[in-house]
Amino acid sequence: MPLVSMSEFLPQAKAGKYAVGQFNMNNLEFAQAITDAAIEENSPFIFGVSEGALKYMGMEYTVAIAKAAAEKSGLPIALHLDHGSNFDIAMKCIRAGFSSVMFDGSHHSFEDNIRLTKEVVKAAHAMGVSVEGELGTIGGVEDDISVDEAHAALAKPEEAIRFYEETGVDCLAIAVGTAHGMYKGEVKIHFDIIKEVVSKIPVPIVLHGGSGVPDEMIREAIQSGAGKINVNTENQVACTEAIRAVLAKDGNVYDPRKYLTPARNAMKAVVQEKIRLFGSSNKA
């Protein structure tokens, strides 16, 4: 099965009150773990690739791995640029074979964010590629971008509604209190913002910073209208902890397969747990 745009499955997720997971691909083992978990759960999913991960893996390897996963699994899989910073990187990804892109114009003024996102949407939709936009500032760290949680700006519902109406994005990430990375304090999600926005626009809200959020909050966010949830840090932690455990037990190990196999298994377990939590099992 070829890679598909997010519009192939996100409308069904919103209507069915479940969410599709974006699991970031950082190398081959991440891709294998995510795909194998989704196969067992018969779930659609999204490979998220940040600009930093893209530099690390290379465009050609990234697209080839994602296409191989789609062909092997037969599942609806989107290959999605995560937090694309400009029009050029979005177009490079589309030309290379990405089926979805995010343009993150949240660091621009509101009017410029609308204008720049519209340009990406126009070009992407002409190629059958879905687009995610972002409004407000999500706390934490994303690659080299760091935002102080105390100064993370919550999205204003009226602006989010106007943003959708003027850009036509396929899903919208809004700042509702979540943060990238693992949480250092109490998690506080503003479900009222999600509900108000979702009641006025036909596309789902995206919840960034899904790692470490209590399960009951995830469920409430989905019932409120979050149809896409991003997870990366929990997989990174599971991967690293598994590798450390192998090397702590036997410091003479040098074959990477000896520690990357347990790492891959650990990530697969995380992804399966998230898919079940999001309610996307048997929705492929």
N, C-alpha and C positions, 0 to 999 in steps of 0.2 A: 504493500500500500504506500502511495506517495505521501510526503509531508502535506499537511493541510493547514489552512488558516484557522485561527481561534473561532472565527464565526461559524465553523462547522459544528462546534459543540457547546460554546458558551451560552447561546440563547436557550438551549435545552436545560443547561445547568440552572440558569436563573428561574426558568419556568418550573423546574422540578425541585427547587429549594435544596440543591446540593452544589458543591464547588469542585472545580477541576484544579488539580495542583500544578503549580509551576515548580519544578525541581531543577536547580541549576546544575549544568554540566560543566565540570572543571577538568575532567580528563576521561579516559576510556572507562576506568573502573566506575566512575560516577554514572556514566551513560549505561553501562551494563546493569548496575544495581537498580537504577530507576526503571529501565525497560523490563527487567525480569520481574520486578515487583508488580508492575502494571499488567504484564501478561497473566500472572497468577490471579490478579484481581479483575481482569477484563475491564480495564479502565482507560479512558483517554487521558492524556497528560501533555504537559508543555515542557520542553527542554528550554530552560532559561540560560542565556549566555551573555554575561556582562562583557563590557569592552576589555576589561582586564583579562578575563578568561579567554577571550578571543585572541588577544595578543599572545597569551601563553600557549594556546593550542595551535593557532594558525587557522585562517579561514577555511582552507581546503580540507584539513583534517576534521574540523568541527562539522562542516556540512556533510562530509562523507560518513562520519560516525552516526549522525542523526538519520541520514537516509538509510543506512544499514539497519538501524534499530527499527525504523518504520517498516522496512521490507520484511525483517525477521518476525516482527510482532503481529503485523496485520492490524495494528491499532491506529486510531486517529491520533496522530502526534503532530504538534506544532513546534517548529524550531523558531524561537523568539529571541530577538535582541532585547536584552534587559538594560534599562536605563541608557538608551542611546542618547548621546549628548548633542548631536547635530544632524542636519539633513544628509550630509555626505556619508556618514557611517551607516545611516539607515539605508541609503541607496546601495552602498557597497554590499551590505548583507542581502538585500533583495536580489541584486544581480547574481550573487553567489549561490542563492538557493534557499535563503530563509523564507519561511512562510508567514512570518509575523514579526513586527518590530514595535518597540516602545520608543516613543520620543519623550524624553523627560525635559520639558521646558519649565519645570517648577522654579528654577533659579532665575528665570526671566520675569519681567513684569507680567501681570495678568494679560494685558492686551497683546504683548509680544508672544506670550505662550500660545494664545489662541492663533495668532497669525502664523507662527512657525509650525504648529501642530497641523493646521489646515494644509500647509504645503506638503507635509509628509503624508497625510491622509489621502490627498488628491493623487499623488504619485503611487502610493502603495496600493490603493484600491484599484487603480488602473491595471495593476499586475496581479490582482486577486489576493493581495496580502493584507492581513488584518493589522490594526494599529491600536496600541494602548497609549493613553495620555496620562499625565499626572498633574495634580493640582494640590497646592499646599506643600509643606516640607515635612518629609518623613524622617524621624530621628534616627540616630545611629550612624553606622559607617557602611558605605557602599563603594568598594574599591578604594580610590584615593579621596573620595568625597566624605567629609566628616561633618555631621550636624549635631550641635548640642541639643540633647533631648529637651532641656528646659526652654529652648527657643524654637522648638519645632512648631511651625504655624499650622493650626488646624484649618482644614478646608471650610470655606463658607458655602453652605448649601445652595444659595442663590447663584453664586459664581460657578459652582460645579454644574448646575443645570444649564446655565448659559454657555458654559464651556462645551458641553456635549452638543447643544443645539447648533453651535457655530462651527464645530470641528467635525462632527460625525464619527468620532472614534468608536471602536468596537467594544471597548471596555475602558473604565476610568479608575485610575488609582487616586484615591484622595487620602489626605492625612487625617486620620481619625484617632491617633494616639499610639499606634504601633511604631516599632523601631526596627531598623536593620540590626542584625547581630543578636546576641543573647541579652536578655533583660538584666539590668542591675538593680532595679527597684520594682515596685508594684506596677503591674500592667493595668492600664486604664483605657478602654476602648469606648469611644463616643458612638454608641449604637444609634442614637437619635439622629446623628448626621447621616449615617448610612441609610436609615429608613426614609428620611426626608428626601434624599437625593434619588434613591431607587424608585420611590413612588412617582417621580416626575420624568424619569428617562427610561427608555426600553432596554438599555444594556446593563450588564452587571458591574458592580463595584469590585475593584481589586484590593485585596488586603496584602500589603507588603509587610515584611517583618513577621512572618508566621511562626518562626522558630521560637519556642519557649513560651508561647501563649497558652494559658490553661485550656484544656479541652472544652470546658463548658462555655468559655468565651468564643472559641472558634465556632461552636454550634450556634450560639446566639448571633454571631456575625453572619453566618450563612443564612439563618432564618430571616435576618434583617435585610439581606440582599447581596451579600458578597458571593460572587460566582467564580472567582479565581483567587487562589491563595498561594503566596510564594513562600517556598522553604529552601534554605540553603545552609544556614549555619548549623542546624542540627545534624545534617549529613556530614559537614566538615568535621564537627566534633566527634561523631561516631567513627568516622574514618581514622582520625588521628588517634583516638583512644585505643582502637583495635591494633593499630600499628605499634603504639607504645607498649601495649600489653605483650605482644609477640617479642619485641626486642628486649623488654625487661626480663622475660623468661629465658631468653637465649640470645645473649649479646653477640654470638658468633654467626647469626643468620645474615647471609648476604644475598640470597636469591630473593628478589623483590616479590616473586609470586608467593613466597611463604608468608609475607605480611600483607600483601595487597589482596589476597583471597579473603582472609578474615575481615579486612577493611570493607571489601565489597559486600560481604554477607551482612555486616553491621549496618551499612547504608540501606541495603535492600529491606531489612527489618524496619528501619525508620520510615521508608517510603510506603511500605505496606500499611503500617499503622496510620499514616497520614491519609492515605487513600480511603481507608475504612472510616476514619474520622470525618473526612470531607463528604462522604456519602456517594462517591463516584464509582464504587465497585459495581461491575456488571452494567455499566452505562456506555460501554464502547459500541 
